[in-house]
Structures are given as structure tokens and as C-alpha cells.
Amino acid sequence: MLKTLGLRFIRLLATMFAVSFLTFFMTSLLPGDPVDAIYPPTAGGPRDEVLVEKIREDLGLNDPFLVRYTNWITDVVQGDFGVSYTTDQPVLDEITSRLPVTAELAVVAVFMSVFLAIPLGIVSAYKQGRAIDNTISAFVQFLLSVPSFVVGIFLIWGIALQAGLLPATGWVRLTDSLTGNIETIILPASALALSQLAVFTRLVRADMISTLQENYVLSARAKGLTDGYVLFRHAFRPSSLSLITVVGLNIGALLGGTVVVEQLFAVPGLGRKLLESINNRDILVVQGIVLFISAVYVVINTLVDLIYMVVDPRIRIKSA
């Protein structure tokens, strides 16, 4: 067991190193000059090129790529992500101030989708081939074909503008008002949750159909146990491994996948900050946010592997 954990930790570090290198490499390919974020061109005349060159020298932009990467990753390992070119604030502070917003949005979206997907998937599998199964499958197929930002636009139009039930944009932090937070999170979380709902429902249905054919499930039915007990106690648990995997990965993915939804609903999270930083050529903030989200994604993926060992004894015995 300890050997397995050690190997997974080494793999985690290797993955993070690769992610950091790719992050730095990809952001270095972004068009535009980071100096523009500090000393933007003016319509009144040419910029002072001597000052521009001094800024580039101070930021290390004239150094070779590997030198710049080494300096950056060394600072990151020490907890220093640099300072934003546009706000003059530490990048880590920019991330931590917006992380609770994006994390809450992602967790609520996943919770909503799982809460609905489990009963829908179980019922669809239990009633396979019947009218209710066909109805659920058609609904899921429709959700799969509609992007989350399109869902968000319809939610704004129907619920916020036409019905006037919820605010169309804005965000109230949980620490400021519980009621206001709930009102402002429902629409963006629903826009993200509906696409996830389709994936989770199909996954639960497929795994449940396979599990319901197992001998131990047929034996439980033969003993006269109720259908609900058999479905949730005997069939759902072994069918949940794939769901655990996808849910875990989607939490990490949603942290970086909320860019459009946060912009659409004016949610001050990491996704919106990332988009603003790209537009402003604030490279250090872009690198910091992308690296942070990637790190969360990798860590969650590792935790999912460890949860496997708890849920399924066969994996734990094989890894021991």
C-alpha cells in the first residue's frame, strides 16, 4: 500500500512538472507584448523605447526561454507566482480571492447534476426499452447537443428577463448573504450542471444495465428483496466507480471550464479573471491561473484513484 502511494506521489510530481513546462511554453506563444500591459501604446505619439527596453530587461523578457522558465518555476515552488502587470497585486492573491467563487460554482453544479443523474440513470436502466427509458434518453441526448453557454442564454432570457425570478448577472458572496448567494448561483450553476447531467445519466444507465445482469443481483431478486433495495444496495455501488471517476475529473475540469459561463453571468471567478488577463496580456496571471487549475485537476485525479481502493476491495487487494 505504501509503495503504491509512493509511486502515485512520484507520478503526481512528474505530471506537475510537465504541466508547468507546457503552461509556460503555451503562454509564451500568446500574441502581443506583455510590456503593453504596463506601458500601453498611446495615440499621442511613439513610446519611449529606452523605457520599454528597461521594462523588458527588468521583467527578464530578454532572457532565453529556459532561463525564464527556470526562474519562474523556482519562484512558484517557493510560493511566489509573481506580480500582476495590470493590478500590481501578487498573482497568488488574485487567485485566492477568486477561487472560492469558482470552486463554489463548480461544486454546486456537480452536486446538482449528480443529484438528478443518479435517479434518472437508475430508473432508465431498470425500465430499459420502455417509454420512460426512451423519454429520459431523448432528454439526455438533447442536453448533450446544447453547449452550456447556450443553456445559460436561454436561462437568462426565460427565468431572469421574462419571469423575473432571479437576477441575470452579478454575484453575492456566501459570506455577505446566504439568500443573495443562492439567488445568484442558481442560473450559472444550472447552465453548467445540465451538460454534466447528460453525461452522468448516460454513464449510470450503462453501468447499471450491465450490473443488473450479474448473478448476485439476480440472486438478491430471487430472495424476494424489494426492487429499491436491490437497485441501490446491490447494484448501484459497484456501478458507481465510473461515476466517481467522471465526477472527480469534472470538478477539476469545471474550475477551468467556467470561463464562458462566468463571463456570461458576470461572475467574478477564476475563469473571468483568466479571460481578462489574456485580453490584457497579463502573462504572469495567465500562467498562475492555468498552472493552479492544472494542479487541482491532477490532484483530484490522484484522489479519485485512492477512492477506488476504498470503494472497490478488489483494487485495494491488487494494489497491496
C-alpha positions in Angstrom: 0.0 0.0 0.0 2.8 2.4 0.9 4.7 1.5 -2.2 1.6 2.3 -4.3 1.1 5.7 -2.6 4.8 6.5 -3.1 4.6 5.7 -6.8 1.4 7.8 -7.2 3.1 10.7 -5.5 6.1 10.5 -7.8 3.8 10.3 -10.8 2.0 13.4 -9.4 5.2 15.4 -9.2 6.3 14.3 -12.7 2.9 15.3 -14.1 3.0 18.7 -12.4 6.5 19.3 -13.8 5.3 18.5 -17.3 2.2 20.7 -16.9 4.2 23.7 -15.6 6.5 23.4 -18.6 3.7 23.2 -21.1 1.9 26.1 -19.4 4.9 28.3 -19.6 5.6 27.3 -23.2 2.0 27.9 -24.4 1.6 31.3 -22.7 4.9 32.4 -24.2 3.3 31.8 -27.6 0.4 34.2 -26.9 0.4 37.2 -29.3 1.2 40.6 -28.1 3.9 42.1 -25.8 3.5 41.8 -22.0 5.1 45.3 -21.8 1.8 46.7 -23.3 0.1 45.8 -20.0 2.4 48.1 -18.1 3.2 50.7 -20.7 0.5 50.7 -23.3 0.9 52.5 -26.7 -0.7 55.9 -26.8 -2.3 57.8 -29.6 -0.3 60.9 -28.7 3.0 59.7 -30.1 5.6 56.9 -30.0 6.6 55.3 -26.8 9.9 55.8 -25.1 11.8 52.8 -26.5 14.5 53.2 -23.9 11.9 52.8 -21.1 10.3 49.9 -23.0 13.6 48.1 -23.2 14.3 48.8 -19.5 10.9 47.2 -18.6 11.7 44.2 -20.7 15.1 43.8 -19.0 13.6 44.2 -15.5 11.0 41.5 -16.3 13.5 39.2 -17.7 11.7 39.1 -21.1 15.0 39.3 -23.0 16.4 36.1 -21.3 16.4 32.8 -23.2 13.2 30.6 -22.8 14.8 28.0 -20.5 16.3 30.7 -18.2 12.9 32.4 -17.9 11.2 29.1 -17.2 13.8 28.1 -14.6 13.4 31.4 -12.8 9.6 31.2 -12.9 9.2 27.6 -11.7 11.8 28.2 -8.9 9.7 31.1 -7.6 6.5 29.1 -8.0 7.9 26.2 -5.9 8.6 28.8 -3.2 5.0 30.1 -3.4 5.8 33.2 -5.4 3.7 33.4 -8.6 4.9 36.9 -9.4 3.0 40.2 -9.5 0.3 41.1 -11.9 1.3 43.6 -14.6 -2.0 45.4 -14.6 -3.1 45.4 -10.9 0.3 45.3 -9.3 -1.0 42.7 -6.9 0.6 39.3 -6.2 -0.8 36.7 -8.6 -1.4 34.3 -5.7 -3.6 36.8 -4.1 -5.5 37.3 -7.3 -6.1 33.5 -7.5 -7.1 33.0 -3.8 -9.5 35.9 -3.9 -11.4 34.5 -6.8 -11.0 30.8 -6.1 -13.9 30.5 -3.6 -16.3 31.8 -6.3 -15.3 29.4 -9.0 -15.0 26.5 -6.5 -18.5 27.1 -5.2 -19.9 27.3 -8.7 -18.2 24.1 -9.8 -19.2 22.1 -6.7 -22.8 23.3 -6.8 -23.0 22.4 -10.5 -21.6 18.9 -9.9 -23.9 18.3 -6.9 -27.0 19.4 -8.9 -26.1 17.2 -11.8 -25.2 14.1 -9.7 -28.3 14.6 -7.5 -30.5 14.3 -10.6 -28.4 11.9 -12.7 -28.4 9.0 -10.2 -32.2 8.5 -10.0 -32.6 9.2 -13.7 -29.9 6.7 -14.7 -31.2 4.0 -12.3 -34.8 4.4 -13.5 -33.7 4.4 -17.1 -31.7 1.2 -16.7 -34.4 -0.5 -14.7 -37.0 0.4 -17.3 -34.7 -0.3 -20.2 -36.5 -0.2 -23.6 -39.8 1.2 -22.1 -41.4 4.6 -22.7 -39.8 6.2 -19.6 -36.3 5.0 -20.7 -36.8 6.4 -24.2 -38.0 9.7 -22.8 -35.0 10.1 -20.5 -32.6 9.0 -23.2 -34.1 11.6 -25.6 -33.9 14.3 -23.0 -30.2 13.4 -22.3 -29.4 13.4 -26.0 -30.9 16.9 -26.3 -28.8 18.2 -23.4 -25.6 16.7 -24.9 -26.1 18.7 -28.1 -26.6 22.0 -26.4 -23.5 23.9 -25.1 -23.6 25.3 -21.6 -23.4 28.9 -22.7 -26.4 28.4 -25.0 -28.3 27.0 -22.0 -27.1 30.0 -20.0 -28.5 32.4 -22.6 -31.9 30.7 -22.5 -31.9 30.7 -18.7 -31.2 34.4 -18.6 -33.9 35.1 -21.2 -36.6 32.8 -19.7 -36.1 32.9 -15.9 -34.3 36.3 -15.4 -35.8 38.6 -18.1 -39.2 37.1 -18.8 -40.2 35.6 -15.5 -38.1 38.0 -13.3 -37.5 35.2 -10.8 -33.7 35.5 -10.5 -31.0 38.1 -11.3 -29.5 37.7 -14.8 -25.9 38.7 -13.8 -23.9 39.5 -10.7 -22.6 37.7 -7.7 -23.2 37.9 -4.0 -20.6 36.1 -1.8 -21.8 33.5 0.7 -20.2 35.5 3.5 -22.3 38.6 2.6 -25.7 37.0 2.2 -26.9 33.4 2.1 -30.1 34.3 0.3 -28.3 36.5 -2.2 -25.7 33.9 -2.9 -28.3 31.3 -3.6 -30.2 33.6 -6.0 -27.0 34.5 -7.9 -25.6 31.0 -8.2 -28.7 29.1 -9.4 -28.6 30.2 -13.1 -24.8 29.9 -13.8 -24.7 26.6 -11.8 -27.7 25.2 -13.8 -26.1 26.2 -17.1 -23.0 24.1 -16.1 -25.0 21.3 -14.5 -27.3 20.4 -17.3 -24.5 19.4 -19.7 -22.9 17.4 -16.9 -26.3 15.8 -16.1 -26.5 14.3 -19.5 -23.0 12.7 -19.2 -23.6 11.3 -15.7 -27.1 10.0 -16.5 -25.8 8.0 -19.5 -22.9 6.7 -17.5 -25.1 5.5 -14.6 -27.6 3.9 -17.0 -24.9 2.0 -19.0 -23.2 0.7 -15.8 -26.5 -0.2 -14.1 -27.7 -2.2 -17.2 -24.5 -4.3 -17.0 -24.7 -4.7 -13.2 -28.3 -5.8 -13.2 -27.3 -8.9 -15.3 -24.9 -10.1 -12.6 -25.6 -13.3 -10.8 -25.6 -11.7 -7.3 -28.2 -9.2 -8.4 -30.4 -12.0 -9.8 -29.9 -13.9 -6.6 -31.0 -10.9 -4.5 -34.1 -10.6 -6.5 -34.8 -14.3 -6.2 -34.7 -13.9 -2.4 -37.6 -11.6 -2.6 -35.8 -8.3 -1.8 -37.6 -5.2 -2.9 -36.6 -3.6 -6.2 -35.5 -0.4 -4.5 -33.2 -2.3 -2.0 -31.7 -4.3 -4.8 -31.1 -1.3 -7.1 -29.5 1.0 -4.5 -27.8 -1.6 -2.2 -26.6 -4.3 -4.5 -26.5 -2.8 -8.0 -25.6 0.9 -7.6 -22.5 0.7 -5.5 -20.4 -1.5 -8.0 -21.8 0.7 -10.8 -20.6 3.9 -9.2 -16.9 3.5 -10.0 -17.1 5.1 -13.4 -19.3 7.8 -12.0 -16.8 8.6 -9.2 -14.1 8.9 -11.9 -16.0 11.2 -14.1 -17.3 13.3 -11.2 -13.8 13.8 -9.8 -12.4 14.7 -13.2 -15.3 17.1 -13.9 -14.8 19.1 -10.7 -11.2 19.8 -11.8 -12.3 20.5 -15.4 -15.1 22.8 -14.3 -12.6 25.0 -12.5 -11.1 25.9 -15.9 -14.3 25.4 -17.9 -16.3 28.1 -16.4 -14.7 30.9 -18.5 -17.6 31.5 -20.8 -20.3 31.0 -18.2 -18.6 33.3 -15.7 -18.3 35.9 -18.4 -21.9 35.5 -19.4 -23.3 35.8 -15.9 -20.6 38.4 -14.8 -19.4 36.0 -12.1 -16.0 37.3 -10.6 -14.3 33.9 -10.6 -11.0 32.5 -11.9 -12.5 31.9 -15.4 -13.4 35.5 -15.9 -10.1 36.7 -14.5 -8.3 34.4 -16.9 -10.1 35.9 -19.9 -9.4 39.4 -18.7 -5.7 38.6 -18.2 -5.4 37.1 -21.7 -7.0 40.3 -23.2 -4.7 42.5 -21.1 -1.6 40.3 -21.9 -1.1 39.9 -18.2 1.1 36.8 -18.8 2.0 36.0 -15.1 -1.6 35.9 -14.1 -2.5 33.7 -17.0 0.4 31.3 -16.2 -0.6 31.3 -12.5 -4.2 30.5 -13.1 -3.6 27.8 -15.7 -1.0 26.2 -13.5 -3.2 26.3 -10.4 -6.2 24.8 -12.2 -4.0 22.1 -13.8 -2.6 21.3 -10.3 -6.1 20.9 -8.9 -7.1 18.7 -11.8 -4.0 16.4 -11.3 -4.5 16.2 -7.5 -8.2 15.4 -7.9 -7.3 12.7 -10.4 -4.9 11.1 -7.9 -7.5 11.3 -5.1 -10.0 9.5 -7.4 -7.5 6.7 -7.8 -7.2 6.4 -4.0 -11.0 6.5 -3.6 -11.1 3.5 -5.9 -9.3 1.5 -3.3 -11.9 2.3 -0.7 -14.9 1.7 -2.8 -13.8 -1.5 -4.6 -11.8 -4.0 -2.4 -10.6 -5.8 -5.5 -8.5 -2.8 -6.5 -7.2 -2.4 -2.9 -6.1 -6.1 -2.8 -4.4 -5.9 -6.2 -2.5 -2.7 -5.2 -1.3 -4.1 -1.9 
